[in-house]
Amino acid sequence: MKKTFFSIVLSLFFTHVWAQNPTPNGFNYQAVIRDQQGILLINKIDVVATISLRKDPAPGANVFWQENQTGLSTNGYGQLAFVIGELAGGGGTTVNLILAANSPFTKFEEINFTAGYWVKVEVIVPGINNGAVFTISDAKFQTVPYSRWAANGVPPGTIMAFGGEENKIPKGWRLCDGSAFEPTEKDPVSGMSLADLYAAISFSWGKVGTKFNLPDLRGQFLRGVSKNSGADPDVATRTPKPGGNAGNNVGSYQDYTIQKHSHKTDGTEGSNSHPVKAGQDAGIDWFSGNANSNDAWYMNGSRTGDTGGSETRPKNAYIHYIIKL
């Protein structure tokens, strides 16, 4: 029986860089398949592909994610193409997901590819070698899958300003509203794991029992941690949210204040003498005063009257602060 040889050209792409593919969670896999004589296996239908992910490079290591894709086909150039991690399928493809009992993931977007995972791809081509299974690749993920997981380089715990309404916050982000979650919980909105976010921020922003708090940045301005810069002279008095960080650490808070200062009262008025009486004039309370021998006047124990609003602030505009899961 003639044995078929599979030669492949492997490439990985983000699905979201392909305009016709709206799902950003998976990535495209492409392989060119030839037989032993180097002849392209063109226009083959009902091809089956099995994709397995494991952390250990050993071939027999435990698989924690596996998907079977059926109804695939090669094109006129012998190219087989499908999307790994896009469980909706496409082009007539049916995807069956098999999760290991100890798998820490239930969704492809939860997989942290920085941990160093291996992918094995096997195919069955009808009519070739009686439907035998062939391994066409078994290799470690490189940089492209990591970039997919990191959402274009944005690590968990990143805080950004978002200019849309709360109900428009993108998937994989949460409003910085101080909500509390168990480290093992799933995000109630997206269903994504919160493990990576907890690993990034822990209890820095507060703790409720065994739950960790998201930052509560509603109505807040942000300030960089002073560390050893000396930029924050009151760093020692920075306060924590319950169970969170205080002092010179991320997650600490500081109430509003005005820097200590004084206002000089200068009543010099040419060559005339002006006696001063207790009372109020032009927003200044005069408690006592007397004229001096140099035909100038001055006040002792005076203060300016109340002015201004309910807080000290710069001009500002409202946004939502959101944090990456």
C-alpha positions as CSV (number, residue, x, y, z in Angstrom):
1,M,0.0,0.0,0.0
2,K,1.3,3.4,-0.9
3,K,2.1,5.4,2.1
4,T,1.2,9.1,2.1
5,F,3.6,11.7,3.2
6,F,2.3,15.0,4.6
7,S,4.5,18.0,4.1
8,I,3.2,21.2,5.7
9,V,3.6,24.9,5.7
10,L,2.4,26.2,9.0
11,S,1.4,29.7,9.7
12,L,-0.5,31.3,12.6
13,F,-2.5,34.5,12.3
14,F,-4.9,36.4,14.5
15,T,-8.4,35.9,13.4
16,H,-9.2,39.6,14.0
17,V,-6.8,40.7,11.3
18,W,-8.9,38.9,8.7
19,A,-11.8,41.1,8.0
20,Q,-14.1,38.3,7.1
21,N,-13.6,36.6,10.4
22,P,-15.3,38.5,13.3
23,T,-14.1,36.2,16.2
24,P,-11.0,37.5,17.9
25,N,-10.4,34.6,20.3
26,G,-8.8,32.0,18.0
27,F,-6.1,32.0,15.4
28,N,-5.8,30.6,11.9
29,Y,-4.0,27.4,11.1
30,Q,-2.9,26.7,7.5
31,A,-1.2,23.6,6.2
32,V,-0.3,22.5,2.6
33,I,-0.7,18.7,2.3
34,R,1.1,16.5,-0.3
35,D,1.4,12.8,-0.8
36,Q,4.6,10.7,-0.9
37,Q,5.3,11.8,-4.5
38,G,4.9,15.4,-3.6
39,I,1.5,15.7,-5.3
40,L,-0.8,18.2,-3.7
41,L,-3.9,16.7,-2.1
42,I,-6.3,19.2,-3.7
43,N,-10.0,19.6,-3.3
44,K,-10.3,16.9,-0.6
45,I,-13.5,17.1,1.4
46,D,-14.7,15.9,4.8
47,V,-11.2,16.2,6.3
48,V,-11.1,15.8,10.0
49,A,-8.6,17.7,12.2
50,T,-7.9,17.1,15.9
51,I,-6.1,19.9,17.9
52,S,-4.7,19.1,21.3
53,L,-3.0,21.5,23.8
54,R,-0.7,20.4,26.6
55,K,1.8,22.1,28.8
56,D,4.3,19.3,29.0
57,P,6.4,18.8,25.8
58,A,6.4,15.0,26.3
59,P,4.2,13.4,23.6
60,G,2.2,11.4,26.1
61,A,1.6,14.3,28.5
62,N,-1.9,15.2,29.7
63,V,-4.0,17.1,27.3
64,F,-6.2,19.9,28.8
65,W,-7.8,21.2,25.7
66,Q,-8.8,19.3,22.6
67,E,-11.1,20.1,19.7
68,N,-12.2,18.0,16.8
69,Q,-13.1,19.8,13.6
70,T,-15.0,17.9,10.9
71,G,-16.2,19.0,7.5
72,L,-12.9,20.6,6.5
73,S,-11.6,20.6,3.0
74,T,-8.4,21.4,1.0
75,N,-8.5,23.9,-1.8
76,G,-7.1,23.8,-5.3
77,Y,-3.6,24.4,-3.9
78,G,-3.8,21.6,-1.3
79,Q,-4.2,24.0,1.5
80,L,-6.1,23.1,4.6
81,A,-7.2,26.1,6.7
82,F,-9.2,26.4,9.9
83,V,-9.4,28.4,13.1
84,I,-8.2,27.0,16.4
85,G,-10.2,28.2,19.3
86,E,-13.2,29.5,17.3
87,L,-15.8,27.0,18.6
88,A,-18.5,28.4,16.4
89,G,-16.9,26.8,13.3
90,G,-17.3,28.1,9.8
91,G,-17.7,27.1,6.2
92,G,-19.7,24.0,7.2
93,T,-17.2,23.0,9.9
94,T,-18.4,21.2,13.0
95,V,-16.3,21.7,16.2
96,N,-16.5,19.3,19.2
97,L,-14.7,20.4,22.3
98,I,-13.2,17.9,24.7
99,L,-12.0,19.3,28.1
100,A,-9.8,17.3,30.4
101,A,-11.3,16.7,33.9
102,N,-8.6,18.9,35.4
103,S,-8.5,21.6,32.8
104,P,-8.3,25.0,34.4
105,F,-10.0,26.6,31.3
106,T,-13.5,26.5,29.9
107,K,-12.9,29.1,27.1
108,F,-10.1,29.5,24.7
109,E,-9.5,33.1,25.6
110,E,-8.7,32.2,29.1
111,I,-5.6,30.3,28.1
112,N,-2.4,32.0,29.3
113,F,0.0,31.2,26.5
114,T,2.9,32.8,28.3
115,A,3.0,29.6,30.4
116,G,4.5,27.8,27.3
117,Y,1.9,25.4,25.8
118,W,2.4,22.8,23.0
119,V,-0.1,22.2,20.1
120,K,-0.5,18.9,18.3
121,V,-2.5,18.8,15.0
122,E,-3.6,15.5,13.5
123,V,-5.7,15.0,10.4
124,I,-7.7,12.3,8.6
125,V,-8.1,12.7,4.8
126,P,-10.8,10.4,3.4
127,G,-9.5,8.0,0.8
128,I,-5.9,8.3,1.9
129,N,-4.3,5.3,3.7
130,N,-7.7,3.9,4.7
131,G,-8.5,6.9,6.9
132,A,-5.3,6.7,9.0
133,V,-4.5,9.5,11.4
134,F,-1.5,11.6,10.6
135,T,0.3,14.1,12.8
136,I,1.1,17.2,10.7
137,S,2.6,19.3,13.5
138,D,3.5,19.0,17.2
139,A,5.3,22.1,18.4
140,K,5.4,24.7,21.1
141,F,3.4,27.9,20.7
142,Q,5.6,30.9,19.7
143,T,4.9,34.6,20.0
144,V,1.7,34.9,18.0
145,P,-0.5,33.0,20.4
146,Y,0.9,35.0,23.3
147,S,0.0,38.2,21.6
148,R,-3.6,36.8,21.1
149,W,-3.8,36.0,24.8
150,A,-2.4,39.4,25.9
151,A,-4.9,41.2,23.7
152,N,-2.3,43.1,21.7
153,G,0.1,43.4,24.6
154,V,-2.3,44.6,27.3
155,P,-1.6,42.6,30.5
156,P,-4.1,41.8,33.2
157,G,-4.4,44.6,35.7
158,T,-3.9,47.4,33.2
159,I,-6.1,50.4,33.9
160,M,-7.3,52.5,31.0
161,A,-9.6,55.5,30.5
162,F,-12.7,54.5,28.5
163,G,-14.9,57.1,26.8
164,G,-18.0,55.0,26.3
165,E,-21.0,54.2,28.5
166,E,-20.7,51.4,31.1
167,N,-22.8,49.0,29.0
168,K,-20.3,49.5,26.1
169,I,-17.2,48.4,28.1
170,P,-15.5,45.8,25.8
171,K,-15.3,42.1,26.7
172,G,-12.3,41.2,28.9
173,W,-12.5,44.5,30.9
174,R,-14.3,45.5,34.0
175,L,-15.4,48.9,35.4
176,C,-13.2,50.1,38.3
177,D,-16.0,50.2,40.8
178,G,-14.6,48.4,43.8
179,S,-16.5,45.2,43.1
180,A,-15.3,42.1,45.1
181,F,-14.7,38.6,43.7
182,E,-13.2,35.3,44.7
183,P,-9.9,34.6,42.9
184,T,-11.4,31.5,41.4
185,E,-14.6,33.2,40.2
186,K,-15.6,33.8,36.6
187,D,-16.4,37.3,35.5
188,P,-20.3,37.5,35.6
189,V,-20.4,39.5,32.4
190,S,-18.0,37.8,30.1
191,G,-17.6,34.4,31.9
192,M,-13.8,34.8,31.7
193,S,-11.5,33.7,34.5
194,L,-10.4,36.3,37.0
195,A,-7.3,34.3,38.0
196,D,-4.9,36.3,35.9
197,L,-6.3,39.6,37.2
198,Y,-6.0,38.4,40.8
199,A,-2.5,37.3,40.2
200,A,-1.7,40.8,39.0
201,I,-3.4,42.9,41.7
202,S,-4.1,40.5,44.6
203,F,-5.5,42.4,47.6
204,S,-3.8,45.7,46.8
205,W,-7.1,47.5,46.3
206,G,-9.0,45.9,49.2
207,K,-10.2,42.6,50.7
208,V,-13.6,41.4,51.8
209,G,-13.2,38.0,53.5
210,T,-11.4,35.9,50.9
211,K,-12.5,38.2,48.0
212,F,-10.3,40.7,46.3
213,N,-11.5,44.2,45.4
214,L,-11.2,45.8,42.0
215,P,-9.9,49.4,42.2
216,D,-12.7,51.9,43.0
217,L,-11.8,54.9,40.8
218,R,-15.2,56.5,40.6
219,G,-14.6,60.2,41.0
220,Q,-10.9,59.8,41.5
221,F,-7.7,61.2,39.9
222,L,-4.8,58.8,39.5
223,R,-1.2,59.4,40.8
224,G,2.0,57.4,40.2
225,V,3.5,55.6,43.2
226,S,6.1,57.9,44.7
227,K,8.6,55.2,45.7
228,N,11.9,57.0,46.4
229,S,11.2,60.0,44.3
230,G,10.1,62.3,47.2
231,A,7.3,63.6,45.0
232,D,4.7,62.8,47.6
233,P,5.7,64.4,51.0
234,D,2.6,62.8,52.7
235,V,3.2,59.3,51.4
236,A,3.3,57.9,55.0
237,T,-0.3,59.0,55.6
238,R,-1.8,57.4,52.6
239,T,-4.7,55.2,53.6
240,P,-5.9,51.7,52.5
241,K,-9.3,50.5,51.5
242,P,-10.2,47.7,54.0
243,G,-7.7,45.0,53.6
244,G,-5.8,46.8,51.0
245,N,-2.4,48.6,50.7
246,A,-1.5,51.8,52.5
247,G,1.5,54.1,52.4
248,N,4.0,54.0,49.5
249,N,2.2,51.2,47.6
250,V,-0.2,50.8,44.7
251,G,-3.8,50.8,45.8
252,S,-3.4,53.4,48.6
253,Y,-5.7,56.4,48.7
254,Q,-5.2,60.0,49.7
255,D,-7.9,62.5,50.7
256,Y,-8.0,66.0,49.2
257,T,-6.1,68.9,50.8
258,I,-4.6,72.3,50.2
259,Q,-0.8,72.8,50.6
260,K,0.0,74.8,53.8
261,H,0.5,78.5,53.0
262,S,-0.3,82.0,54.2
263,H,-1.6,85.2,52.6
264,K,0.3,88.5,53.3
265,T,-1.9,91.5,54.0
266,D,-0.3,94.7,52.7
267,G,-2.2,97.9,53.2
268,T,0.3,100.4,51.9
269,E,-1.6,103.4,50.5
270,G,0.7,106.3,49.5
271,S,1.2,109.1,52.0
272,N,-2.1,109.0,53.8
273,S,-2.9,107.5,57.1
274,H,-6.0,105.2,57.3
275,P,-7.3,104.1,60.7
276,V,-8.8,100.6,60.6
277,K,-11.9,99.4,62.4
278,A,-13.1,95.9,63.1
279,G,-15.6,94.7,60.5
280,Q,-15.6,93.3,57.0
281,D,-15.0,95.0,53.6
282,A,-14.4,93.6,50.2
283,G,-14.2,90.0,51.4
284,I,-11.7,90.7,54.2
285,D,-12.4,90.5,57.9
286,W,-10.5,93.1,59.8
287,F,-10.1,92.3,63.5
288,S,-7.8,95.1,64.5
289,G,-5.7,97.8,62.9
290,N,-3.8,101.0,63.5
291,A,-2.0,103.7,61.6
292,N,1.8,104.0,61.7
293,S,4.1,107.0,61.6
294,N,5.0,106.6,58.0
295,D,1.6,107.5,56.7
296,A,0.9,103.8,55.7
297,W,-1.7,101.5,57.2
298,Y,-1.6,97.9,58.2
299,M,-3.7,95.3,59.9
300,N,-3.0,92.8,62.6
301,G,-4.9,89.5,63.1
302,S,-6.8,89.7,59.8
303,R,-8.1,86.9,57.5
304,T,-9.6,86.6,54.1
305,G,-13.3,85.7,53.9
306,D,-14.7,82.4,52.6
307,T,-14.6,81.9,48.8
308,G,-14.5,79.1,46.3
309,G,-16.4,75.8,45.9
310,S,-16.8,72.5,47.7
311,E,-13.4,71.0,46.7
312,T,-10.1,72.0,45.2
313,R,-9.8,70.6,41.6
314,P,-8.5,71.3,38.1
315,K,-10.7,71.5,35.0
316,N,-11.8,68.0,34.3
317,A,-14.0,65.7,32.1
318,Y,-15.7,62.5,33.1
319,I,-14.6,59.1,31.8
320,H,-14.8,55.5,33.0
321,Y,-11.7,53.8,34.3
322,I,-11.6,50.1,33.3
323,I,-9.3,47.3,34.2
324,K,-8.1,44.4,32.1
325,L,-9.1,40.9,33.2
